[in-house]
Amino acid sequence: MEDQEKVVIFAENITIILIDLMMSSRIMKLVAMLLCLCIGGMASAQTYETQYRRPVSEVMKMVGQRFGVKFKFDSNVDTAGVMLTYADFRIRPYSLEQTLDNICKHFDWNWWKQSGNTYRIKLYEYPRRHVDEGRQMLEYLSGLYNNKVEWEARRDTLRKEVRQRLELDAFLDSCTLKPMLSKIRRHDGYTTQNICIELTPGQHLFGTIYASLKKGKHALIICPDGHWPMRYREDEQQRLGTLARMGAVCVDFDLYGWGESEKEVGAEAHCTSRAHVYQAACGYILLDYMLKNRKDIDPERIGVMGGSGGGTHTILLSLLDERVTASAPVVHLASHFDGGCPCESGKPVQLAAGGTCEPELAAVMAPKPMLIVSDGGDWTSSVPTLEFPYLQRIYGFYGAQEQVRNIHLPNERHDFKENKRQAVYDFFIDVFHLDRSMLDESKITIEPEEALKSLYHQ
């Protein structure tokens, strides 16, 4: 019996120990869980001491859910591991856009409304702003002048300072200006001839002259190119050839680092501030060359016309050279966009006169004829309600509101297609008295790219 009792007692003791161990394990697990919760709570706690910090990815997700929108982040906008201080305090329940401003500006980002309910998050871009910022800028500028005298004082300052900031005169002083012309090629109602002008040793201007076959004096139209595939493309030949058939002489030229220019300086040179100076100088040099070396040019009819980035340089040449008598920037003009390429904004011309923007630079043309072509599919969608009324006010100082025109194509996008070309034709027919009966794009010979290149590279 004694042995049996000892066994029972031993078994009971073992049971008690096992129960104690089990209880201890549960307690330890419970304690561990509590510690984890405590530590996790401390890590995510939003307090003054932690600057109410939260992961920006979490905040953006919450903002998207709250306002019913989606966000697309550019590849160079990295949110991984990025924390936002005072996170919840940046949210404005009454305004998604103010909320996005408060978040994005903390990281030097910017937001842009896309189609539907999608917003794109990008790095800050100095030449691009929101429409409302453009409106505020034009309101500020409008407050600086209330009559012709005040405006012209401002205009003269703009001309002087833009030229200085562009450093145009230093560039022109360095130029040798040695021209070379190809043989003339004859077409239906017009001719083409390639022009190459040495600017500095190893650097040239490359372009093509489209000239009317009509006798007498002709309007001259300088045609800066935009960022569409090269100046040799079909629609540019159609446009310049048609204007030539109607009685004008048109000249285009390569962008810096594009076309033949790429062979000299490389493609990467296009995205430099020198491109801004070079392209402005090319328009100026061609205008000067054509007036001094051709007897068939009417100095009273000097136009400039280009689309997109060519619109930037249309405005710039119109400002720099008072010999220009008519201007037609196409799908470019906006108070909230200066042109996204360094060839348009590489030099800080928008800082001239204490700060300016494209519509004010364009207004320097007043009261000479100007056509603004805009559409609903790019940044020019605001022109009818914002930039055009501003320009009309400046032209009104001269009693010449009818001299500035806007053709707005709300259902079209960023291009230089038929309707935009037609708007340009109508404008120059009117102001330069071109022959409308010769308006027929089907008569234009589309030359191969090689035919439009200079002898210098042949």
MOFENRA-V535491 format. One record per residue. PHI is phi as a letter, one per 30 degrees, with the letter a starting at -180 (* if undefined). Layout:
BEGIN
phi:PHI
phi:PHI
END
This chain:
BEGIN
phi:*
phi:e
phi:d
phi:d
phi:d
phi:d
phi:d
phi:d
phi:d
phi:d
phi:d
phi:d
phi:d
phi:d
phi:d
phi:d
phi:d
phi:d
phi:d
phi:d
phi:d
phi:d
phi:d
phi:d
phi:d
phi:d
phi:d
phi:d
phi:d
phi:d
phi:d
phi:d
phi:d
phi:d
phi:d
phi:d
phi:d
phi:d
phi:d
phi:d
phi:d
phi:d
phi:d
phi:c
phi:d
phi:c
phi:b
phi:e
phi:d
phi:c
phi:h
phi:h
phi:d
phi:b
phi:d
phi:d
phi:d
phi:d
phi:d
phi:d
phi:d
phi:d
phi:d
phi:d
phi:d
phi:d
phi:c
phi:i
phi:b
phi:c
phi:b
phi:c
phi:c
phi:d
phi:d
phi:c
phi:c
phi:c
phi:c
phi:d
phi:i
phi:d
phi:c
phi:c
phi:d
phi:h
phi:e
phi:d
phi:d
phi:d
phi:d
phi:c
phi:d
phi:c
phi:a
phi:d
phi:d
phi:d
phi:d
phi:d
phi:e
phi:d
phi:d
phi:d
phi:d
phi:d
phi:c
phi:i
phi:c
phi:b
phi:c
phi:b
phi:d
phi:c
phi:d
phi:i
phi:c
phi:c
phi:b
phi:c
phi:c
phi:b
phi:d
phi:e
phi:b
phi:d
phi:c
phi:b
phi:b
phi:d
phi:e
phi:d
phi:d
phi:d
phi:d
phi:d
phi:d
phi:d
phi:d
phi:d
phi:d
phi:d
phi:d
phi:d
phi:b
phi:b
phi:a
phi:d
phi:d
phi:d
phi:d
phi:d
phi:d
phi:d
phi:e
phi:d
phi:d
phi:d
phi:e
phi:d
phi:d
phi:d
phi:d
phi:d
phi:d
phi:d
phi:h
phi:d
phi:d
phi:d
phi:d
phi:d
phi:d
phi:d
phi:d
phi:c
phi:h
phi:c
phi:d
phi:b
phi:c
phi:d
phi:d
phi:d
phi:c
phi:c
phi:b
phi:d
phi:i
phi:a
phi:b
phi:b
phi:a
phi:d
phi:b
phi:b
phi:b
phi:d
phi:c
phi:b
phi:e
phi:i
phi:b
phi:b
phi:c
phi:b
phi:a
phi:b
phi:c
phi:c
phi:b
phi:d
phi:d
phi:d
phi:d
phi:j
phi:d
phi:b
phi:d
phi:c
phi:b
phi:d
phi:b
phi:d
phi:c
phi:c
phi:c
phi:c
phi:d
phi:i
phi:d
phi:d
phi:d
phi:d
phi:d
phi:d
phi:d
phi:d
phi:d
phi:d
phi:d
phi:d
phi:d
phi:d
phi:e
phi:d
phi:k
phi:c
phi:c
phi:c
phi:b
phi:c
phi:a
phi:d
phi:d
phi:d
phi:i
phi:c
phi:h
phi:d
phi:d
phi:d
phi:d
phi:c
phi:c
phi:i
phi:d
phi:d
phi:d
phi:d
phi:c
phi:b
phi:d
phi:d
phi:e
phi:d
phi:d
phi:e
phi:d
phi:d
phi:d
phi:d
phi:d
phi:d
phi:d
phi:d
phi:e
phi:d
phi:d
phi:d
phi:d
phi:d
phi:c
phi:b
phi:d
phi:c
phi:c
phi:d
phi:d
phi:d
phi:b
phi:c
phi:c
phi:b
phi:a
phi:a
phi:c
phi:h
phi:d
phi:d
phi:d
phi:e
phi:d
phi:d
phi:d
phi:d
phi:d
phi:d
phi:d
phi:d
phi:b
phi:d
phi:d
phi:d
phi:c
phi:a
phi:b
phi:b
phi:d
phi:c
phi:h
phi:b
phi:d
phi:a
phi:d
phi:c
phi:b
phi:c
phi:j
phi:d
phi:c
phi:e
phi:d
phi:c
phi:b
phi:d
phi:c
phi:d
phi:d
phi:d
phi:c
phi:d
phi:h
phi:i
phi:k
phi:b
phi:a
phi:e
phi:d
phi:d
phi:d
phi:d
phi:d
phi:e
phi:d
phi:e
phi:c
phi:d
phi:d
phi:b
phi:c
phi:c
phi:c
phi:b
phi:b
phi:c
phi:c
phi:b
phi:d
phi:d
phi:d
phi:d
phi:e
phi:d
phi:c
phi:b
phi:d
phi:d
phi:e
phi:d
phi:d
phi:d
phi:d
phi:d
phi:d
phi:d
phi:d
phi:c
phi:i
phi:b
phi:e
phi:d
phi:d
phi:c
phi:b
phi:b
phi:c
phi:c
phi:c
phi:d
phi:c
phi:c
phi:c
phi:d
phi:a
phi:b
phi:d
phi:e
phi:d
phi:d
phi:d
phi:d
phi:d
phi:d
phi:e
phi:e
phi:d
phi:d
phi:e
phi:d
phi:d
phi:c
phi:h
phi:d
phi:d
phi:d
phi:d
phi:c
phi:d
phi:a
phi:d
phi:d
phi:d
phi:d
phi:d
phi:d
phi:d
phi:d
phi:e
phi:d
phi:d
phi:c
phi:c
phi:d
phi:d
phi:e
phi:c
phi:c
END
